[in-house]
Amino acid sequence: VQLVESGGGLVQAGGSLRLSCAASGDTINDYAIGWFRQAPGKEREEVTEVSCVSGIDGSTHYADSVKGRFTISSDNAKNTVYLQIDSLEPEDTAIYYCAASFTVTGATPISPAQYQYWGRGTQVTVSS
C-alpha cells in the first residue's frame, strides 16, 4: 500500500488543520492506520491510530499530549484517513507521517516499528 499525506501548512497557535492520508495499491480495510510526528532533533512519536478493518468498530488510540485536540477518522470508501487538529500549539510543529500496519484483528499498534508502510510526511508549522 502506498500512502500520501497532505494538508499541512503554516498556522497560528490556536488554529486548526485537517491532514489527509490517501492510500493506493491496496484497501485500508486490512490495516490500522497511524499518525506519527517528528520534530527537529527529536525522535518520531506516536500521535494517534485507528483500525480500518471492515466489520470491526474503528478502535482508536491517542497520545496523551494530543487528547482532546486531535481527532482521527477514516473513510474506507475513499481509502483515506484524516487527522483533524484543533487548538494547535507551537509544540505541535513537526513533520506528520501516516503509516499502515496490516491487521486481521483490528489491533492499533502504537509503536512505529509495527508499521510496515509509510508516507513521506507533511510539514505542520505552528507560529506563536
C-alpha positions, 0 to 999 in steps of 0.5 A: 500500500502506498500512502500520501499525506497532505494538508499541512501548512503554516498556522497560528497557535490556536488554529486548526488543520485537517491532514489527509492520508490517501492510500493506493495499491491496496484497501485500508480495510486490512490495516490500522492506520497511524499518525506519527510526528517528528520534530527537529532533533527529536525522535518520531512519536506516536500521535494517534491510530485507528483500525480500518478493518471492515466489520470491526468498530474503528478502535482508536488510540491517542497520545496523551499530549494530543487528547482532546485536540486531535481527532482521527477518522477514516473513510474506507470508501475513499481509502483515506484517513484524516487527522483533524487538529484543533487548538494547535500549539507551537509544540505541535510543529513537526513533520506528520507521517501516516503509516499502515500496519496490516491487521486481521484483528483490528489491533492499533499498534502504537509503536512505529516499528509495527508499521510496515508502510509509510508516507513521506510526511507533511510539514505542520508549522505552528507560529506563536 
